[in-house]
Amino acid sequence: MLIFKTILFIHICAGAICLISGIGAMSSKKKRGMHTICGEIYHGAYVVVFFTSLTMAILNWESSAYLFFIGIFSYSFAFIGYLAGKKKWKNWIASHISGMLGSYIAICTAILVVNVSNITILNEWNPLIFWFLPSIIGSPLILLVGKKYKKSNSI
């Protein structure tokens, strides 16, 4: 189980990097520089989260098979958002915003669901709430940010 614990440690560190670099990318001016640096760090860390989640799910398949599919689903958001920013296809801004913010919602959901049982007061709430809360908060934000950049048509 040392292998599993090592992979878990790497997974947690990469997840923390995602949280921090995601905030950096979201809060910086949408141009080359801080936004793209934080975005590259975010995507790189998300790749690590993705591969470590798949590996841990495979190692504990009987109890964690569902995490394999959640990992694929979550990373697909980050991949589409990242690719849209790189390739700049038609309407790429919408794909970039929804992909990157969707992946941030996914990682926040994972962190909440895994850790809520250790948080006083919140551990008394129905855990199902924490599967949906990030999406309930984040989805309207995706729409608002999307509208903002659709009007200005710039990043």
N, C-alpha and C positions, 0 to 999 in steps of 0.2 A: 504493500500500500504506500510505500515511499514514493513510487512513481506517481500515483494518483495525487498525493499531497503536494508534490512538486508542481505538477500540472495545474492543480487548483491554485497554488500560490501565484504562478505565472498568470493564470486567468484573472485572479483578483487584481493583480497589479495592472494588467492591461485594461481591465474594466475601469479602474480608477483613472488611468490616463485618458480613457475615452470621456469620462465625465468632465475632467478638467479641460482637455483640449476642445471638447464640444462646446463648452461655455465660452472658451476663447474665440472659437470660430464664429459663434452666434453673436458675440458682443463686439466684434471688431468690424471695421469698415469693410464692405464687400468689394474688395479689390485685391490685386496682388500684394503680398506682404503678409501681415499677421493672419488674415483670414485664410490664405492658402497654406501657410505654414501650419497653423493649427488644424486645418482640414486634412493635410497630409499625415500629421501625427495621429489624428482621430482615426482616419481610415486604416493606417498601419496597425494601430492598437486594436481596432475592431477585427482585423484579419486574425490577430493573435487570439482574441476572445472567441472568434468563430472556430478556429482549429482546435483550441483547447476544449471548447464546449463539446465539439464532435468527439474528440478523443475521450473525454470523461464519460460521455453518454455510452460510447462503445464499451469502455471498461466496466461500466455498471449497467449493462443493457437491461437486465430484468427490472430494475427499479427506475431507470432514467432514460429509457428509449425515447420518450416524448421530448426530452431535451435536445436530442439529435435534430428533430424536425423544427423545433423552435429556433435552434441555432441557424439552420438553413434559412428559415423564414425571416429572422431578424437581420442576418447579414445581407439578404437580398435587397433590403431597403438601402443599406449603406453602399452596396455595390452599384445600384442604379443611380443613386445620388452622386456618387464619386464619378462614375462613367459619364453622366450627363455634364458635369462640370469640366471634364477633360475633353469630351468630343464636341460639346456645344451643338447638338442637333437641334432641329426645329422645336421650339417650346422647351428648350433644355432647362430654363430657369425653374419651371414648375416641377420638372422631374428631379432637379437638384434639391430644391427646397423640400419637397415631400419625401424624397428618399433619405436625405440626411436627417431631417427632423423626425421622420418615422423611425429611423434606426436609433435615434437618441431616446425616443419614447420607449422603444423595445428594451434598450439597456437599462433605462430607469425602472421599467417594470420588473426586469430580472432582479435588479438590486433590491427593490422593495420586497418582492415576493420571497426572496431568500432570507432577508434580514429582518422582516417585520416581527417575527416571533421573538426577537431579542430586544425590541424597543418597547419600553414600559408604556402603558396606556394603549398604544397602537396594537399590541399583541392581544388585547381583549376584543378587538374588532373582528368581524368576519374576514378571513384572509382573502376571500374572493374579491373584496373591494379593491385590494391592491393589484389585482390582475387587470382591473379596468380603469382605475383612477388616472394613471399617466395618459392613457388614450383620451379619457374624458377631458382632461386639461389640455393635452397637447394637440389634439386634432383641430380644435378651433384656432389655435395659434398657427398651425400650418396654413389654414385658410386665410388668416389675417396677413401673414407674411407673404403668402402667395399673391394676394391682392395688391399689397404694397409694391412688390417688384414687377407685377404685371403692368401697373399704371406707369411706373417710372421706366420699365423695360431696360433696367441696367443692373449689372453686377460687376 
